[in-house]
Amino acid sequence: MNDETMPIRAICVYCGSQPGRDSAYINAARTLGQSMAANHLRLVYGGGTKGIMGAVASGVLAGGGRVTGIIPQFLIDMEATRHSLGQLSELIVTADMHERKHKMFERADAFVALPGGIGTLEEIVEIMTWAQLGRHRKPIVFANIGGFWDPMLKLMRHMADAGFVHAAHLVQPIVIDEPDQIVPALIDHWSGTVERGGEAGIIARL
């Protein structure tokens, strides 16, 4: 099996280190984690063990799945507990945020944005920027739980209509409302031949 038809193996999930005010966010994270474990997909995420980050990781682990947490040293005591970090399948401690994002990109075959704050927004926008520049073709999913991402999606349409998204065909995120539909959608996306040109060594060039 060559690199272009390799099935999905790992999903990078961006999400908040806080639980948010709607319990649907935490529930969606657990559901996504359980679905990943059931389909033997590894979670790659920011290593936090609190909030929505903790919920998606616990969902994967409870289902017998594998979790890779990637966290900068300075965030360990802010977004995690050292005991909980010891429960992860793999823990990678980086020197800074830039190295963290390198490793998350390298280890993932797809990206999912659950509800979160400014950090979550920054991470998924950067991944879309790289796609617009033609540097990768990995699928990007907005988990639009309770319409959380509606304002963002409206802004993206506004930018495109105003002529500022110059390669819209390269930035086509998948929008999914129900967390149990995310993994099936990604598996379906990867069931055919996917052009993955531009991924090798991309981080070093950006």
Secondary structure as UniProt FT lines:
FT   TURN            3..5
FT   STRAND          10..14
FT   HELIX           23..38
FT   TURN            39..40
FT   STRAND          42..45
FT   HELIX           51..62
FT   TURN            63..64
FT   STRAND          67..72
FT   HELIX           73..75
FT   HELIX           76..79
FT   HELIX           82..85
FT   TURN            86..87
FT   STRAND          90..94
FT   HELIX           97..107
FT   STRAND          110..113
FT   HELIX           118..132
FT   TURN            133..134
FT   STRAND          140..143
FT   HELIX           145..147
FT   TURN            148..149
FT   HELIX           150..161
FT   TURN            162..163
FT   TURN            166..167
FT   HELIX           168..170
FT   STRAND          174..176
FT   HELIX           179..181
FT   HELIX           182..189
FT   TURN            190..191
FT   TURN            197..198
FT   TURN            200..201
FT   HELIX           202..205
//
